[in-house]
Amino acid sequence: MDPVVVRSVVAAVGVVVSLLVVYQAYRGYLRNGSRAMRALAVGIALLGTVHFLLLLPGGTSPELDLGLSIVRQLVDIAGLAVVFYALTRA
């Protein structure tokens, strides 16, 4: 099986699972009005959904893969920072 297809299928499954987790965190925010839950939903969206979405266009060229890899790492750092905020400040 083509590695690009496998990578795309795994990324698509990751997006779906991540969206389910984000939805639950957002429901928690709506139920309680907690800023921490809202921040947690945003952090998980960055760490999961956005990260996996950035995997989808990969495999077309080495330059694009390098650029997307850097963007994914920056998104992961931002997501971790938001989760850290949710756990400590919100």
Secondary structure, 3 states (H helix, E strand, C coil): CCHHHHHHHHHHHHHHHHHHHHHHHHHHHHHHCCHHHHHHHHHHHHHHHHHHHCCCCCCCCHHHHHHHHHHHHHHHHHHHHHHHHHHHCC
